[in-house]
């Protein structure tokens, strides 16, 4: 097999992409299509990392404008990303890929905690890393998030 030009791939999927044409919620045919593409890339020998948004469930920036406290709204958005990560993980594993959901929020029963520094270690072991973080959150500490707009 030829050496890959890019042996590591980071894919960012918006939450809206998981909703397909519906715009809200999940379209599992669309998610299955993404999962099959991730599997094809993985089978080439690439290590795949995923970052998934939560806009198909809730957007923290929008609900904060409706009167919800900004910190609470951002946490709600981060929970939306975890919900999407778990849905995508299920579909990836049905495709035969070993996956691991990682998040900065403590919820060890369903996801590994990450500071953002260790997902590549998971990829080195051959797993498809499914790293989840809300794009408007600038900190990965378990303290209330510092809101700083879109991530850089």
C-alpha positions as CSV (number, residue, x, y, z in Angstrom):
1,X,0.0,0.0,0.0
2,X,1.3,3.4,-0.9
3,X,2.2,5.8,1.9
4,X,-0.6,8.3,2.5
5,X,0.2,12.0,2.0
6,X,-1.9,12.8,5.1
7,X,-1.9,9.9,7.5
8,X,-4.2,11.8,10.0
9,X,-7.4,13.4,9.0
10,X,-9.6,15.7,11.1
11,X,-13.2,16.0,9.9
12,X,-15.6,18.7,11.2
13,X,-19.3,17.9,10.8
14,X,-21.9,20.5,11.7
15,X,-24.8,19.3,13.6
16,X,-27.0,20.5,10.8
17,X,-25.2,18.1,8.5
18,X,-26.5,15.2,10.7
19,X,-30.0,16.4,10.2
20,X,-29.8,16.1,6.4
21,X,-32.7,17.9,4.6
22,X,-34.7,18.0,7.8
23,X,-32.7,20.8,9.4
24,X,-33.4,19.5,12.9
25,X,-32.8,16.2,14.7
26,X,-31.2,13.2,12.9
27,X,-31.3,11.8,9.4
28,X,-29.8,8.3,9.9
29,X,-29.4,7.7,6.2
30,X,-27.3,10.8,6.0
31,X,-25.3,9.8,9.1
32,X,-24.8,6.3,7.7
33,X,-23.4,7.9,4.5
34,X,-20.9,9.9,6.5
35,X,-20.0,6.9,8.5
36,X,-19.3,4.8,5.4
37,X,-17.1,7.6,4.1
38,X,-15.2,7.7,7.4
39,X,-14.8,3.9,7.2
40,X,-13.4,4.2,3.7
41,X,-10.8,6.7,4.8
42,X,-9.9,4.6,7.8
43,X,-9.5,1.5,5.6
44,X,-6.9,3.4,3.5
45,X,-4.8,3.5,6.7
46,X,-5.6,7.1,7.8
47,X,-6.2,7.9,11.4
48,X,-9.5,9.8,11.6
49,X,-10.6,12.3,14.1
50,X,-14.1,13.8,14.2
51,X,-15.4,17.1,15.6
52,X,-19.2,17.3,15.6
53,X,-21.3,20.3,16.2
54,X,-24.7,20.4,18.0
55,X,-26.7,22.9,15.9
56,X,-29.3,20.4,14.9
57,X,-30.3,20.1,18.6
58,X,-29.6,23.5,20.2
59,X,-27.5,26.6,19.6
60,X,-26.2,28.1,22.8
61,X,-25.7,31.5,21.2
62,X,-29.3,31.6,19.9
63,X,-31.0,30.5,23.1
64,X,-28.9,33.0,25.2
65,X,-30.5,35.7,23.1
66,X,-33.9,34.4,24.2
67,X,-33.1,35.0,27.9
68,X,-31.2,31.9,29.0
69,X,-28.1,32.6,30.9
70,X,-25.1,32.5,28.5
71,X,-23.1,30.0,30.5
72,X,-26.2,27.7,30.8
73,X,-26.9,28.2,27.1
74,X,-23.3,27.2,26.2
75,X,-23.5,24.1,28.4
76,X,-26.8,23.2,26.6
77,X,-25.0,23.5,23.3
78,X,-22.1,21.3,24.5
79,X,-24.6,18.7,25.6
80,X,-26.1,18.8,22.1
81,X,-22.6,18.0,20.7
82,X,-22.4,15.0,23.0
83,X,-25.8,13.7,21.9
84,X,-24.6,14.0,18.3
85,X,-21.4,12.2,19.2
86,X,-23.2,9.3,20.7
87,X,-25.5,9.0,17.7
88,X,-22.6,9.1,15.3
89,X,-20.6,6.7,17.4
90,X,-23.4,4.1,17.3
91,X,-23.6,4.3,13.5
92,X,-19.7,4.1,13.2
93,X,-19.6,1.1,15.4
94,X,-22.4,-0.6,13.4
95,X,-20.0,-0.1,10.4
96,X,-17.4,-2.0,12.3
97,X,-15.2,0.9,13.5
98,X,-13.8,1.1,17.0
99,X,-14.7,4.6,18.3
100,X,-14.3,6.7,21.4
101,X,-16.3,9.7,22.4
102,X,-14.3,12.4,24.2
103,X,-15.6,15.6,25.8
104,X,-14.5,18.3,28.2
105,X,-17.6,17.8,30.3
106,X,-17.4,15.2,33.0
107,X,-19.7,12.3,32.0
108,X,-17.4,9.2,32.3
109,X,-20.3,6.8,32.0
110,X,-20.8,7.7,28.3
111,X,-17.6,9.6,27.2
112,X,-14.0,9.9,28.0
113,X,-12.8,13.2,29.4
114,X,-10.4,15.2,27.4
115,X,-8.4,18.4,27.7
116,X,-8.0,18.5,23.9
117,X,-4.5,17.2,24.1
118,X,-4.9,13.4,24.0
119,X,-7.2,12.5,21.1
120,X,-4.2,11.7,18.9
121,X,-3.2,9.0,21.4
122,X,-6.5,7.3,20.7
123,X,-5.8,7.5,17.0
124,X,-2.4,6.0,17.4
125,X,-4.1,2.9,18.9
126,X,-6.1,2.6,15.7
127,X,-9.5,3.9,17.0
128,X,-11.5,6.5,15.2
129,X,-11.4,9.4,17.6
130,X,-14.7,11.2,18.0
131,X,-13.8,14.3,19.8
132,X,-16.6,16.7,20.7
133,X,-16.5,20.3,21.8
134,X,-18.9,23.1,21.2
135,X,-17.3,25.7,19.0
136,X,-18.2,28.7,21.1
137,X,-16.4,27.3,24.3
138,X,-12.8,28.4,24.7
139,X,-11.9,26.4,27.8
140,X,-11.9,22.6,28.5
141,X,-11.7,23.0,32.3
142,X,-14.6,21.7,34.3
143,X,-15.3,25.2,35.5
144,X,-18.0,27.3,33.9
145,X,-17.0,28.1,30.3
146,X,-15.5,31.3,29.2
147,X,-17.5,32.5,26.2
148,X,-15.3,34.0,23.5
149,X,-17.3,33.5,20.3
150,X,-16.3,31.1,17.6
151,X,-13.2,29.0,18.2
152,X,-10.1,30.0,16.4
